[in-house]
Amino acid sequence: MTGTLSAGPTGRSRRAEVAGAGFAGLTMSIALARRGWTVRLHEQNDQVRDFGAGILRWRNAMLALEVIGVAGAIRANGVRPGTYDTNLNGEPVSSELAGYPYWAITRPKLHALLVSAAREAGVEIVTGSRAVGADPAGALLLADGSRLTADLVIGADGAGSAVRNSLGEFTQERKKYQDGVCRVLIPRPAEFQGPEWDRVIDFWTLEPDPMRILFIPTGPDTIYMGMMATTTNERASRIPIDVEVWSKRFPHLATAVELAGKAEGGRHDSYQTNRVTPWSTGRAVLVGDAAHAMCPALGQGASVGIVNAVELAHTLDQYDEIGEALAVWEERERAMTDAAQARSAYMAETRTLAKGNGFTPEVMETANFALPAVTPEIEAAYPVPAVNRS
């Protein structure tokens, strides 16, 4: 895959050094390489693979992934949920998002699709390469002492970003929340087979303390379970999953909870937000969780990172001066991103989704966001039902 040649004032191809081979770093690398950049992507682990369970790709991310040629593979390998149903204390509360264009997929599969697309686009992927900082003049600093100069250095190295933390120009507003989530991927039991189960079901119980199971089929053979509880509930926050605690609160999901207790590769994350300003300094820029970590209550953290990465490549293609492009890009994306962080924080603090009918037009603004890089033809391929329009 190739794109329009991106050249600086001298006419040479621009070069980017990218730290972090997660979803944002891979998307950023693909988007730049398809526009003619020479891109080297650094992953600190010895292998390029994702540690995780499942994920929802909302419409905003699918539009962005269309721009870089990956959306079709996600549709082919994922599940389009029929509805988003809410269940409180074992009773159905609401059914929403019928016909809405979003997909569920396992994180390892999505990551593998992005890695394949990056290599096809000509991205050089280097493993065992740990970034420890950046120079705003245009250099990525590695743990082995290397200093790699580039037209643009991109910190996509997650919520604990070493690139971001090495630069004093960024202001960080951090906040932690009362909840956390255990994420596991389980084999899909026979009782949950069939198209009638290809839907998201958000199971809640609020007494004596809040617990939640977000039940998302990710394919014919797998189900992603996001199991939320307050961090003070130590047994419900354990990995491996404490089957006794979860089965008692969700007896109708006993089969799935038993499988969750046997699942390997699960992880627990506490809810947190980090609002970073600005997103760039000189020739160093942040994308993904490094720039705007948000709690998963809205399910938009990775989607927003993908959107911002694709739009950054698009904006860089429009300007010869990188600093000008970075300023324009942040102005375009900042309001949408700040709103997503604020909504996810509110939903985490209030647990408003437990009441059902939570996908109001205001909440859907993030999912319905269409970045400037998207053509009318791409947007038309993902029509939004009238009830879900913002």
Contacts in CASP RR format, 6 or more apart in sequence:
PFRMAT RR
TARGET T0000
AUTHOR 0000-0000-0000
METHOD contacts of the structure
MODEL  1
MTGTLSAGPTGRSRRAEVAGAGFAGLTMSIALARRGWTVRLHEQNDQVRD
FGAGILRWRNAMLALEVIGVAGAIRANGVRPGTYDTNLNGEPVSSELAGY
PYWAITRPKLHALLVSAAREAGVEIVTGSRAVGADPAGALLLADGSRLTA
DLVIGADGAGSAVRNSLGEFTQERKKYQDGVCRVLIPRPAEFQGPEWDRV
IDFWTLEPDPMRILFIPTGPDTIYMGMMATTTNERASRIPIDVEVWSKRF
PHLATAVELAGKAEGGRHDSYQTNRVTPWSTGRAVLVGDAAHAMCPALGQ
GASVGIVNAVELAHTLDQYDEIGEALAVWEERERAMTDAAQARSAYMAET
RTLAKGNGFTPEVMETANFALPAVTPEIEAAYPVPAVNRS
1 30 0 8 1.000
1 33 0 8 1.000
1 34 0 8 1.000
1 69 0 8 1.000
1 117 0 8 1.000
1 120 0 8 1.000
1 121 0 8 1.000
2 34 0 8 1.000
2 36 0 8 1.000
2 121 0 8 1.000
3 34 0 8 1.000
3 35 0 8 1.000
3 36 0 8 1.000
4 35 0 8 1.000
4 36 0 8 1.000
4 317 0 8 1.000
5 13 0 8 1.000
5 35 0 8 1.000
5 36 0 8 1.000
6 13 0 8 1.000
6 14 0 8 1.000
6 32 0 8 1.000
6 35 0 8 1.000
6 36 0 8 1.000
6 37 0 8 1.000
6 316 0 8 1.000
6 317 0 8 1.000
7 13 0 8 1.000
7 14 0 8 1.000
8 14 0 8 1.000
8 151 0 8 1.000
8 320 0 8 1.000
9 320 0 8 1.000
13 36 0 8 1.000
13 37 0 8 1.000
13 38 0 8 1.000
14 36 0 8 1.000
14 37 0 8 1.000
14 38 0 8 1.000
14 151 0 8 1.000
14 152 0 8 1.000
14 316 0 8 1.000
15 37 0 8 1.000
15 38 0 8 1.000
15 39 0 8 1.000
15 40 0 8 1.000
15 150 0 8 1.000
15 151 0 8 1.000
15 152 0 8 1.000
16 28 0 8 1.000
16 29 0 8 1.000
16 32 0 8 1.000
16 37 0 8 1.000
16 38 0 8 1.000
16 39 0 8 1.000
16 40 0 8 1.000
16 150 0 8 1.000
16 151 0 8 1.000
16 152 0 8 1.000
16 153 0 8 1.000
16 154 0 8 1.000
17 40 0 8 1.000
17 42 0 8 1.000
17 139 0 8 1.000
17 140 0 8 1.000
17 148 0 8 1.000
17 150 0 8 1.000
17 152 0 8 1.000
17 153 0 8 1.000
17 154 0 8 1.000
18 25 0 8 1.000
18 28 0 8 1.000
18 29 0 8 1.000
18 39 0 8 1.000
18 40 0 8 1.000
18 41 0 8 1.000
18 42 0 8 1.000
18 154 0 8 1.000
18 155 0 8 1.000
18 156 0 8 1.000
19 42 0 8 1.000
19 131 0 8 1.000
19 133 0 8 1.000
19 134 0 8 1.000
19 140 0 8 1.000
19 153 0 8 1.000
19 154 0 8 1.000
19 155 0 8 1.000
19 156 0 8 1.000
19 157 0 8 1.000
19 161 0 8 1.000
19 162 0 8 1.000
19 163 0 8 1.000
20 41 0 8 1.000
20 42 0 8 1.000
20 43 0 8 1.000
20 44 0 8 1.000
20 131 0 8 1.000
20 155 0 8 1.000
20 156 0 8 1.000
20 157 0 8 1.000
20 158 0 8 1.000
21 41 0 8 1.000
21 42 0 8 1.000
21 43 0 8 1.000
21 48 0 8 1.000
21 115 0 8 1.000
21 125 0 8 1.000
22 43 0 8 1.000
22 50 0 8 1.000
22 111 0 8 1.000
22 114 0 8 1.000
22 156 0 8 1.000
22 158 0 8 1.000
23 50 0 8 1.000
23 110 0 8 1.000
23 111 0 8 1.000
23 114 0 8 1.000
23 302 0 8 1.000
23 305 0 8 1.000
23 306 0 8 1.000
24 156 0 8 1.000
24 158 0 8 1.000
24 287 0 8 1.000
24 288 0 8 1.000
24 289 0 8 1.000
24 290 0 8 1.000
24 302 0 8 1.000
24 305 0 8 1.000
24 306 0 8 1.000
24 308 0 8 1.000
24 309 0 8 1.000
25 41 0 8 1.000
25 154 0 8 1.000
25 155 0 8 1.000
25 156 0 8 1.000
25 287 0 8 1.000
25 288 0 8 1.000
25 309 0 8 1.000
26 41 0 8 1.000
26 111 0 8 1.000
26 114 0 8 1.000
26 115 0 8 1.000
26 117 0 8 1.000
26 118 0 8 1.000
27 64 0 8 1.000
27 65 0 8 1.000
27 68 0 8 1.000
27 114 0 8 1.000
27 305 0 8 1.000
27 306 0 8 1.000
27 309 0 8 1.000
27 310 0 8 1.000
28 154 0 8 1.000
28 156 0 8 1.000
28 287 0 8 1.000
28 309 0 8 1.000
28 312 0 8 1.000
28 313 0 8 1.000
29 39 0 8 1.000
29 41 0 8 1.000
29 118 0 8 1.000
29 121 0 8 1.000
29 123 0 8 1.000
30 68 0 8 1.000
30 70 0 8 1.000
30 114 0 8 1.000
30 117 0 8 1.000
30 118 0 8 1.000
30 121 0 8 1.000
30 123 0 8 1.000
31 67 0 8 1.000
31 68 0 8 1.000
31 309 0 8 1.000
31 310 0 8 1.000
31 312 0 8 1.000
31 313 0 8 1.000
31 314 0 8 1.000
32 39 0 8 1.000
32 313 0 8 1.000
32 316 0 8 1.000
33 39 0 8 1.000
33 118 0 8 1.000
33 121 0 8 1.000
33 122 0 8 1.000
33 123 0 8 1.000
34 68 0 8 1.000
34 121 0 8 1.000
34 313 0 8 1.000
35 313 0 8 1.000
35 316 0 8 1.000
35 317 0 8 1.000
37 313 0 8 1.000
39 121 0 8 1.000
39 122 0 8 1.000
39 123 0 8 1.000
39 124 0 8 1.000
40 123 0 8 1.000
40 124 0 8 1.000
40 125 0 8 1.000
40 126 0 8 1.000
40 148 0 8 1.000
41 118 0 8 1.000
41 123 0 8 1.000
41 124 0 8 1.000
41 125 0 8 1.000
41 126 0 8 1.000
42 126 0 8 1.000
42 128 0 8 1.000
42 129 0 8 1.000
42 130 0 8 1.000
42 131 0 8 1.000
42 140 0 8 1.000
42 142 0 8 1.000
43 125 0 8 1.000
43 126 0 8 1.000
43 127 0 8 1.000
43 128 0 8 1.000
43 129 0 8 1.000
44 128 0 8 1.000
44 129 0 8 1.000
44 130 0 8 1.000
44 131 0 8 1.000
44 157 0 8 1.000
45 127 0 8 1.000
45 128 0 8 1.000
46 127 0 8 1.000
46 128 0 8 1.000
47 127 0 8 1.000
48 111 0 8 1.000
48 115 0 8 1.000
48 125 0 8 1.000
48 127 0 8 1.000
49 108 0 8 1.000
49 111 0 8 1.000
49 112 0 8 1.000
50 107 0 8 1.000
50 108 0 8 1.000
50 110 0 8 1.000
50 111 0 8 1.000
50 112 0 8 1.000
51 107 0 8 1.000
51 265 0 8 1.000
51 267 0 8 1.000
52 107 0 8 1.000
52 108 0 8 1.000
52 183 0 8 1.000
52 185 0 8 1.000
52 265 0 8 1.000
52 266 0 8 1.000
52 267 0 8 1.000
53 106 0 8 1.000
53 107 0 8 1.000
53 183 0 8 1.000
53 184 0 8 1.000
53 185 0 8 1.000
53 224 0 8 1.000
53 225 0 8 1.000
53 226 0 8 1.000
53 266 0 8 1.000
53 267 0 8 1.000
54 104 0 8 1.000
54 105 0 8 1.000
54 106 0 8 1.000
54 107 0 8 1.000
54 183 0 8 1.000
54 185 0 8 1.000
54 216 0 8 1.000
54 218 0 8 1.000
54 224 0 8 1.000
55 104 0 8 1.000
55 105 0 8 1.000
55 106 0 8 1.000
55 107 0 8 1.000
55 110 0 8 1.000
55 224 0 8 1.000
55 302 0 8 1.000
56 102 0 8 1.000
56 103 0 8 1.000
56 104 0 8 1.000
56 200 0 8 1.000
56 216 0 8 1.000
56 299 0 8 1.000
56 303 0 8 1.000
57 65 0 8 1.000
57 74 0 8 1.000
57 102 0 8 1.000
57 103 0 8 1.000
57 104 0 8 1.000
57 105 0 8 1.000
57 110 0 8 1.000
57 303 0 8 1.000
58 102 0 8 1.000
58 299 0 8 1.000
58 300 0 8 1.000
58 303 0 8 1.000
58 366 0 8 1.000
58 367 0 8 1.000
59 100 0 8 1.000
59 101 0 8 1.000
59 102 0 8 1.000
59 367 0 8 1.000
59 368 0 8 1.000
59 382 0 8 1.000
59 384 0 8 1.000
60 300 0 8 1.000
60 303 0 8 1.000
60 304 0 8 1.000
60 307 0 8 1.000
60 366 0 8 1.000
60 367 0 8 1.000
60 368 0 8 1.000
60 369 0 8 1.000
60 370 0 8 1.000
60 371 0 8 1.000
61 302 0 8 1.000
61 303 0 8 1.000
61 306 0 8 1.000
61 307 0 8 1.000
62 71 0 8 1.000
62 74 0 8 1.000
62 101 0 8 1.000
62 102 0 8 1.000
62 103 0 8 1.000
62 382 0 8 1.000
63 71 0 8 1.000
63 307 0 8 1.000
63 370 0 8 1.000
63 371 0 8 1.000
63 374 0 8 1.000
63 378 0 8 1.000
63 379 0 8 1.000
63 382 0 8 1.000
64 306 0 8 1.000
64 307 0 8 1.000
64 309 0 8 1.000
64 310 0 8 1.000
64 311 0 8 1.000
64 371 0 8 1.000
64 373 0 8 1.000
64 374 0 8 1.000
65 71 0 8 1.000
65 72 0 8 1.000
65 74 0 8 1.000
65 306 0 8 1.000
65 310 0 8 1.000
66 72 0 8 1.000
66 374 0 8 1.000
66 378 0 8 1.000
66 381 0 8 1.000
67 310 0 8 1.000
67 314 0 8 1.000
67 371 0 8 1.000
67 373 0 8 1.000
67 374 0 8 1.000
67 378 0 8 1.000
68 117 0 8 1.000
68 310 0 8 1.000
69 117 0 8 1.000
70 113 0 8 1.000
70 114 0 8 1.000
70 117 0 8 1.000
73 113 0 8 1.000
73 117 0 8 1.000
74 103 0 8 1.000
74 105 0 8 1.000
74 110 0 8 1.000
74 113 0 8 1.000
75 103 0 8 1.000
77 105 0 8 1.000
77 109 0 8 1.000
77 113 0 8 1.000
78 103 0 8 1.000
78 104 0 8 1.000
78 105 0 8 1.000
78 109 0 8 1.000
78 218 0 8 1.000
78 219 0 8 1.000
79 103 0 8 1.000
79 104 0 8 1.000
79 105 0 8 1.000
79 198 0 8 1.000
79 217 0 8 1.000
79 218 0 8 1.000
79 219 0 8 1.000
80 101 0 8 1.000
80 102 0 8 1.000
80 103 0 8 1.000
80 104 0 8 1.000
80 198 0 8 1.000
81 97 0 8 1.000
81 102 0 8 1.000
81 103 0 8 1.000
81 104 0 8 1.000
81 198 0 8 1.000
81 199 0 8 1.000
81 200 0 8 1.000
81 216 0 8 1.000
81 217 0 8 1.000
82 97 0 8 1.000
82 98 0 8 1.000
82 99 0 8 1.000
82 198 0 8 1.000
82 199 0 8 1.000
83 95 0 8 1.000
83 96 0 8 1.000
83 97 0 8 1.000
83 98 0 8 1.000
83 199 0 8 1.000
83 200 0 8 1.000
84 95 0 8 1.000
84 96 0 8 1.000
84 97 0 8 1.000
84 100 0 8 1.000
84 199 0 8 1.000
84 200 0 8 1.000
84 202 0 8 1.000
84 359 0 8 1.000
85 92 0 8 1.000
85 94 0 8 1.000
85 95 0 8 1.000
85 96 0 8 1.000
85 199 0 8 1.000
85 200 0 8 1.000
85 201 0 8 1.000
85 202 0 8 1.000
86 92 0 8 1.000
86 93 0 8 1.000
86 94 0 8 1.000
86 95 0 8 1.000
86 96 0 8 1.000
86 201 0 8 1.000
86 202 0 8 1.000
86 204 0 8 1.000
86 353 0 8 1.000
86 354 0 8 1.000
86 355 0 8 1.000
86 356 0 8 1.000
86 357 0 8 1.000
86 358 0 8 1.000
87 93 0 8 1.000
87 201 0 8 1.000
87 202 0 8 1.000
87 203 0 8 1.000
87 204 0 8 1.000
88 204 0 8 1.000
88 205 0 8 1.000
88 206 0 8 1.000
88 354 0 8 1.000
88 355 0 8 1.000
88 356 0 8 1.000
89 204 0 8 1.000
89 205 0 8 1.000
89 206 0 8 1.000
90 203 0 8 1.000
90 205 0 8 1.000
90 252 0 8 1.000
93 355 0 8 1.000
93 356 0 8 1.000
93 357 0 8 1.000
94 356 0 8 1.000
94 357 0 8 1.000
94 358 0 8 1.000
96 356 0 8 1.000
96 357 0 8 1.000
96 358 0 8 1.000
96 359 0 8 1.000
97 200 0 8 1.000
97 359 0 8 1.000
97 388 0 8 1.000
98 385 0 8 1.000
99 385 0 8 1.000
100 367 0 8 1.000
100 384 0 8 1.000
100 385 0 8 1.000
100 388 0 8 1.000
101 382 0 8 1.000
101 383 0 8 1.000
101 384 0 8 1.000
102 367 0 8 1.000
104 200 0 8 1.000
104 216 0 8 1.000
104 217 0 8 1.000
104 218 0 8 1.000
104 219 0 8 1.000
104 224 0 8 1.000
105 218 0 8 1.000
105 219 0 8 1.000
106 185 0 8 1.000
106 218 0 8 1.000
106 219 0 8 1.000
106 222 0 8 1.000
106 224 0 8 1.000
109 218 0 8 1.000
115 125 0 8 1.000
118 125 0 8 1.000
119 125 0 8 1.000
129 142 0 8 1.000
130 142 0 8 1.000
130 143 0 8 1.000
130 162 0 8 1.000
131 140 0 8 1.000
131 141 0 8 1.000
131 142 0 8 1.000
131 143 0 8 1.000
131 155 0 8 1.000
131 157 0 8 1.000
131 162 0 8 1.000
131 163 0 8 1.000
132 141 0 8 1.000
132 142 0 8 1.000
132 143 0 8 1.000
132 162 0 8 1.000
132 166 0 8 1.000
133 140 0 8 1.000
133 141 0 8 1.000
133 162 0 8 1.000
133 163 0 8 1.000
133 165 0 8 1.000
133 166 0 8 1.000
133 167 0 8 1.000
134 140 0 8 1.000
134 141 0 8 1.000
134 153 0 8 1.000
134 155 0 8 1.000
134 163 0 8 1.000
134 166 0 8 1.000
134 167 0 8 1.000
134 284 0 8 1.000
135 141 0 8 1.000
135 147 0 8 1.000
135 153 0 8 1.000
135 284 0 8 1.000
136 167 0 8 1.000
136 169 0 8 1.000
136 281 0 8 1.000
136 282 0 8 1.000
136 283 0 8 1.000
136 284 0 8 1.000
137 282 0 8 1.000
137 283 0 8 1.000
138 149 0 8 1.000
138 150 0 8 1.000
138 151 0 8 1.000
138 152 0 8 1.000
138 153 0 8 1.000
138 282 0 8 1.000
138 283 0 8 1.000
138 284 0 8 1.000
139 147 0 8 1.000
139 148 0 8 1.000
139 149 0 8 1.000
139 150 0 8 1.000
139 153 0 8 1.000
140 147 0 8 1.000
140 148 0 8 1.000
140 150 0 8 1.000
140 153 0 8 1.000
140 163 0 8 1.000
141 147 0 8 1.000
141 148 0 8 1.000
141 166 0 8 1.000
142 148 0 8 1.000
150 283 0 8 1.000
151 283 0 8 1.000
151 322 0 8 1.000
152 283 0 8 1.000
152 284 0 8 1.000
152 285 0 8 1.000
152 316 0 8 1.000
152 322 0 8 1.000
153 163 0 8 1.000
153 283 0 8 1.000
153 284 0 8 1.000
153 285 0 8 1.000
154 284 0 8 1.000
154 285 0 8 1.000
154 286 0 8 1.000
154 287 0 8 1.000
155 161 0 8 1.000
155 163 0 8 1.000
155 164 0 8 1.000
155 284 0 8 1.000
155 285 0 8 1.000
155 286 0 8 1.000
155 287 0 8 1.000
155 290 0 8 1.000
156 286 0 8 1.000
156 287 0 8 1.000
156 288 0 8 1.000
156 290 0 8 1.000
156 309 0 8 1.000
157 163 0 8 1.000
157 164 0 8 1.000
157 290 0 8 1.000
158 288 0 8 1.000
158 289 0 8 1.000
158 290 0 8 1.000
158 293 0 8 1.000
159 272 0 8 1.000
159 274 0 8 1.000
159 289 0 8 1.000
159 290 0 8 1.000
159 293 0 8 1.000
160 289 0 8 1.000
160 290 0 8 1.000
161 286 0 8 1.000
161 289 0 8 1.000
161 290 0 8 1.000
163 284 0 8 1.000
163 286 0 8 1.000
163 290 0 8 1.000
164 170 0 8 1.000
164 172 0 8 1.000
164 276 0 8 1.000
164 286 0 8 1.000
164 290 0 8 1.000
164 291 0 8 1.000
167 281 0 8 1.000
167 284 0 8 1.000
169 278 0 8 1.000
169 281 0 8 1.000
170 276 0 8 1.000
170 277 0 8 1.000
170 278 0 8 1.000
170 281 0 8 1.000
170 286 0 8 1.000
171 276 0 8 1.000
171 277 0 8 1.000
172 274 0 8 1.000
172 275 0 8 1.000
172 276 0 8 1.000
173 273 0 8 1.000
173 274 0 8 1.000
173 275 0 8 1.000
173 276 0 8 1.000
173 277 0 8 1.000
174 272 0 8 1.000
174 273 0 8 1.000
174 274 0 8 1.000
175 272 0 8 1.000
175 273 0 8 1.000
175 274 0 8 1.000
175 345 0 8 1.000
176 270 0 8 1.000
176 271 0 8 1.000
176 272 0 8 1.000
177 270 0 8 1.000
177 271 0 8 1.000
177 272 0 8 1.000
177 273 0 8 1.000
177 295 0 8 1.000
177 345 0 8 1.000
177 348 0 8 1.000
177 349 0 8 1.000
178 230 0 8 1.000
178 231 0 8 1.000
178 232 0 8 1.000
178 271 0 8 1.000
178 348 0 8 1.000
178 349 0 8 1.000
179 210 0 8 1.000
179 228 0 8 1.000
179 229 0 8 1.000
179 230 0 8 1.000
179 231 0 8 1.000
179 270 0 8 1.000
179 271 0 8 1.000
179 295 0 8 1.000
179 348 0 8 1.000
179 351 0 8 1.000
180 228 0 8 1.000
180 229 0 8 1.000
180 230 0 8 1.000
180 231 0 8 1.000
180 237 0 8 1.000
180 268 0 8 1.000
180 269 0 8 1.000
180 270 0 8 1.000
180 271 0 8 1.000
181 226 0 8 1.000
181 227 0 8 1.000
181 228 0 8 1.000
181 268 0 8 1.000
181 269 0 8 1.000
181 271 0 8 1.000
181 296 0 8 1.000
182 226 0 8 1.000
182 227 0 8 1.000
182 228 0 8 1.000
182 229 0 8 1.000
182 236 0 8 1.000
182 237 0 8 1.000
182 238 0 8 1.000
182 239 0 8 1.000
182 241 0 8 1.000
182 266 0 8 1.000
182 267 0 8 1.000
182 268 0 8 1.000
183 224 0 8 1.000
183 225 0 8 1.000
183 226 0 8 1.000
183 227 0 8 1.000
183 266 0 8 1.000
183 267 0 8 1.000
183 268 0 8 1.000
183 269 0 8 1.000
184 224 0 8 1.000
184 225 0 8 1.000
184 226 0 8 1.000
184 227 0 8 1.000
184 241 0 8 1.000
184 260 0 8 1.000
184 261 0 8 1.000
184 263 0 8 1.000
184 265 0 8 1.000
184 266 0 8 1.000
185 218 0 8 1.000
185 222 0 8 1.000
185 223 0 8 1.000
185 224 0 8 1.000
185 225 0 8 1.000
185 263 0 8 1.000
185 265 0 8 1.000
185 266 0 8 1.000
186 222 0 8 1.000
186 223 0 8 1.000
186 225 0 8 1.000
186 256 0 8 1.000
186 259 0 8 1.000
186 260 0 8 1.000
186 262 0 8 1.000
186 263 0 8 1.000
187 221 0 8 1.000
187 222 0 8 1.000
187 223 0 8 1.000
187 259 0 8 1.000
188 217 0 8 1.000
188 219 0 8 1.000
188 220 0 8 1.000
188 221 0 8 1.000
188 222 0 8 1.000
188 223 0 8 1.000
189 255 0 8 1.000
189 256 0 8 1.000
189 259 0 8 1.000
191 255 0 8 1.000
192 217 0 8 1.000
192 223 0 8 1.000
192 256 0 8 1.000
193 220 0 8 1.000
197 217 0 8 1.000
198 217 0 8 1.000
199 217 0 8 1.000
200 214 0 8 1.000
200 215 0 8 1.000
200 216 0 8 1.000
201 214 0 8 1.000
201 215 0 8 1.000
202 212 0 8 1.000
202 214 0 8 1.000
202 215 0 8 1.000
202 353 0 8 1.000
202 354 0 8 1.000
202 356 0 8 1.000
203 212 0 8 1.000
203 213 0 8 1.000
203 214 0 8 1.000
203 215 0 8 1.000
203 250 0 8 1.000
203 253 0 8 1.000
204 210 0 8 1.000
204 211 0 8 1.000
204 212 0 8 1.000
204 351 0 8 1.000
204 353 0 8 1.000
204 354 0 8 1.000
205 211 0 8 1.000
205 212 0 8 1.000
205 249 0 8 1.000
205 250 0 8 1.000
206 351 0 8 1.000
206 354 0 8 1.000
209 229 0 8 1.000
209 230 0 8 1.000
209 232 0 8 1.000
209 233 0 8 1.000
210 228 0 8 1.000
210 229 0 8 1.000
210 230 0 8 1.000
210 351 0 8 1.000
210 354 0 8 1.000
211 227 0 8 1.000
211 228 0 8 1.000
211 229 0 8 1.000
211 233 0 8 1.000
211 236 0 8 1.000
211 246 0 8 1.000
211 249 0 8 1.000
211 250 0 8 1.000
212 226 0 8 1.000
212 227 0 8 1.000
212 228 0 8 1.000
212 229 0 8 1.000
212 351 0 8 1.000
212 354 0 8 1.000
213 225 0 8 1.000
213 226 0 8 1.000
213 227 0 8 1.000
213 228 0 8 1.000
213 246 0 8 1.000
213 250 0 8 1.000
213 253 0 8 1.000
213 256 0 8 1.000
214 224 0 8 1.000
214 225 0 8 1.000
214 226 0 8 1.000
214 227 0 8 1.000
214 228 0 8 1.000
215 223 0 8 1.000
215 225 0 8 1.000
215 253 0 8 1.000
215 256 0 8 1.000
216 223 0 8 1.000
216 224 0 8 1.000
216 225 0 8 1.000
216 226 0 8 1.000
217 223 0 8 1.000
217 224 0 8 1.000
218 224 0 8 1.000
223 256 0 8 1.000
225 256 0 8 1.000
225 260 0 8 1.000
227 236 0 8 1.000
227 241 0 8 1.000
227 246 0 8 1.000
227 260 0 8 1.000
229 236 0 8 1.000
229 237 0 8 1.000
230 236 0 8 1.000
231 237 0 8 1.000
231 270 0 8 1.000
233 245 0 8 1.000
235 242 0 8 1.000
235 245 0 8 1.000
236 242 0 8 1.000
236 245 0 8 1.000
236 246 0 8 1.000
237 268 0 8 1.000
238 268 0 8 1.000
239 265 0 8 1.000
239 266 0 8 1.000
239 267 0 8 1.000
239 268 0 8 1.000
240 261 0 8 1.000
240 262 0 8 1.000
240 263 0 8 1.000
240 266 0 8 1.000
241 257 0 8 1.000
241 260 0 8 1.000
241 261 0 8 1.000
241 263 0 8 1.000
242 261 0 8 1.000
243 257 0 8 1.000
243 258 0 8 1.000
243 260 0 8 1.000
243 261 0 8 1.000
246 253 0 8 1.000
246 257 0 8 1.000
246 260 0 8 1.000
247 253 0 8 1.000
247 254 0 8 1.000
247 257 0 8 1.000
247 258 0 8 1.000
250 257 0 8 1.000
269 296 0 8 1.000
271 295 0 8 1.000
271 296 0 8 1.000
271 297 0 8 1.000
271 348 0 8 1.000
272 293 0 8 1.000
272 295 0 8 1.000
273 293 0 8 1.000
273 294 0 8 1.000
273 295 0 8 1.000
273 341 0 8 1.000
273 344 0 8 1.000
273 345 0 8 1.000
274 289 0 8 1.000
274 292 0 8 1.000
274 293 0 8 1.000
275 292 0 8 1.000
275 338 0 8 1.000
275 341 0 8 1.000
276 286 0 8 1.000
276 290 0 8 1.000
276 291 0 8 1.000
276 292 0 8 1.000
278 330 0 8 1.000
279 285 0 8 1.000
279 286 0 8 1.000
279 287 0 8 1.000
279 291 0 8 1.000
279 326 0 8 1.000
279 330 0 8 1.000
279 334 0 8 1.000
280 286 0 8 1.000
280 323 0 8 1.000
280 326 0 8 1.000
280 327 0 8 1.000
280 330 0 8 1.000
282 322 0 8 1.000
282 323 0 8 1.000
282 326 0 8 1.000
283 322 0 8 1.000
283 323 0 8 1.000
285 312 0 8 1.000
285 326 0 8 1.000
287 305 0 8 1.000
287 308 0 8 1.000
287 309 0 8 1.000
287 312 0 8 1.000
288 301 0 8 1.000
288 302 0 8 1.000
288 304 0 8 1.000
288 305 0 8 1.000
288 308 0 8 1.000
288 309 0 8 1.000
289 301 0 8 1.000
289 305 0 8 1.000
291 305 0 8 1.000
291 308 0 8 1.000
291 337 0 8 1.000
292 301 0 8 1.000
292 304 0 8 1.000
292 305 0 8 1.000
292 308 0 8 1.000
292 337 0 8 1.000
292 340 0 8 1.000
292 341 0 8 1.000
293 301 0 8 1.000
294 300 0 8 1.000
294 301 0 8 1.000
294 304 0 8 1.000
294 340 0 8 1.000
294 341 0 8 1.000
294 344 0 8 1.000
294 345 0 8 1.000
295 344 0 8 1.000
295 345 0 8 1.000
295 348 0 8 1.000
296 344 0 8 1.000
297 344 0 8 1.000
297 345 0 8 1.000
297 347 0 8 1.000
297 348 0 8 1.000
297 353 0 8 1.000
298 340 0 8 1.000
298 343 0 8 1.000
298 344 0 8 1.000
298 347 0 8 1.000
298 363 0 8 1.000
298 366 0 8 1.000
299 344 0 8 1.000
300 340 0 8 1.000
300 344 0 8 1.000
300 366 0 8 1.000
300 367 0 8 1.000
301 340 0 8 1.000
301 344 0 8 1.000
303 366 0 8 1.000
303 367 0 8 1.000
304 336 0 8 1.000
304 337 0 8 1.000
304 340 0 8 1.000
304 366 0 8 1.000
307 333 0 8 1.000
307 336 0 8 1.000
307 369 0 8 1.000
307 371 0 8 1.000
308 329 0 8 1.000
308 333 0 8 1.000
308 337 0 8 1.000
310 371 0 8 1.000
310 373 0 8 1.000
311 329 0 8 1.000
311 332 0 8 1.000
311 333 0 8 1.000
311 371 0 8 1.000
311 372 0 8 1.000
311 373 0 8 1.000
312 326 0 8 1.000
312 329 0 8 1.000
313 373 0 8 1.000
314 371 0 8 1.000
314 372 0 8 1.000
314 373 0 8 1.000
315 325 0 8 1.000
315 326 0 8 1.000
315 328 0 8 1.000
315 329 0 8 1.000
315 332 0 8 1.000
315 372 0 8 1.000
316 322 0 8 1.000
316 325 0 8 1.000
316 329 0 8 1.000
318 325 0 8 1.000
318 328 0 8 1.000
319 325 0 8 1.000
319 328 0 8 1.000
332 371 0 8 1.000
332 372 0 8 1.000
333 371 0 8 1.000
336 365 0 8 1.000
336 366 0 8 1.000
336 369 0 8 1.000
339 365 0 8 1.000
339 366 0 8 1.000
340 366 0 8 1.000
343 362 0 8 1.000
343 363 0 8 1.000
343 366 0 8 1.000
346 352 0 8 1.000
347 353 0 8 1.000
352 358 0 8 1.000
359 388 0 8 1.000
361 388 0 8 1.000
361 389 0 8 1.000
361 390 0 8 1.000
362 390 0 8 1.000
364 388 0 8 1.000
364 389 0 8 1.000
364 390 0 8 1.000
365 390 0 8 1.000
368 384 0 8 1.000
368 388 0 8 1.000
368 389 0 8 1.000
368 390 0 8 1.000
370 379 0 8 1.000
END
